[in-house]
Amino acid sequence: MTSRSAATAPETYDDERYDATPFLPRRGGLPAYRRAAADCQGCPLHRKASGTVFGRGPAHARLMLVGEQPGDREDLEGKAFVGPAGKLLSRALRDAGIDEEDVYLTNAVKHFKFTEEETRKRRIHKAPSLRETLACRPWLVAELRLVSPELIVTLGATAGRSLLGPSFRVGADRGVPQPLPDLGEEAADAAGGEIRVIPTVHPSAVLRSQDREEMYAGLVADLRAAAEAL
């Protein structure tokens, strides 16, 4: 299984060239897409990130969790949700009665976007732009098609807007199952078009919260609602 030739890749990054589509393989399952994603140059984020962080989990998981983007730890290890926010998410899944081994974990954006703090040599997370999120969405749509989950939990605003549209707001929409909007022909076969979405906060927001205990309880409650919905 080979990906499309890099010769087809965009050479400039104007408004029309933020697009991962030329890098998607023509056929294959998750392993083929994971290999192809490693060479993605669909937006400028690949230039500074250590590498692509693709999703992980069972190929036909009933539940898919979608976050924003990899963090520093994920970028270094090449694995989704292994940093501090990922560890908190693992605990929240356990408290909600969900076995993480049964969940497919991924992000709306596959490269780490950051700024560098020169004095302390740290890489500071920076939220991806709308263009970067939309450029990466073909990978997410492909994951939806290939995994075909019954339910998606979106973690935070970026993931929610990627799948539910620009008007999505975490505070207004969280915790309530809603139908996944039409994502086009590429995802038409996914779960027969019957995928539901439950939005919630991103675990990194819990870590930043001044009232961490209350916000964590809300995250667990939303994950428990997802477990009950299945």
TADADA-V940889 format. One record per helix or strand of 3 or more residues. SS is the DSSP state (a for helix, b for strand). FROM is the first residue (numbers start at 1). TO is the last residue. If there is no record, write none. Layout:
BEGIN
ss=SS from=FROM to=TO
ss=SS from=FROM to=TO
END
This chain:
BEGIN
ss=a from=6 to=8
ss=a from=21 to=23
ss=a from=30 to=37
ss=a from=44 to=47
ss=b from=63 to=67
ss=a from=72 to=77
ss=a from=84 to=95
ss=a from=100 to=102
ss=b from=103 to=107
ss=b from=114 to=117
ss=b from=122 to=125
ss=a from=130 to=147
ss=b from=151 to=155
ss=a from=157 to=164
ss=a from=170 to=173
ss=a from=185 to=187
ss=a from=190 to=193
ss=b from=196 to=200
ss=a from=203 to=208
ss=a from=212 to=229
END
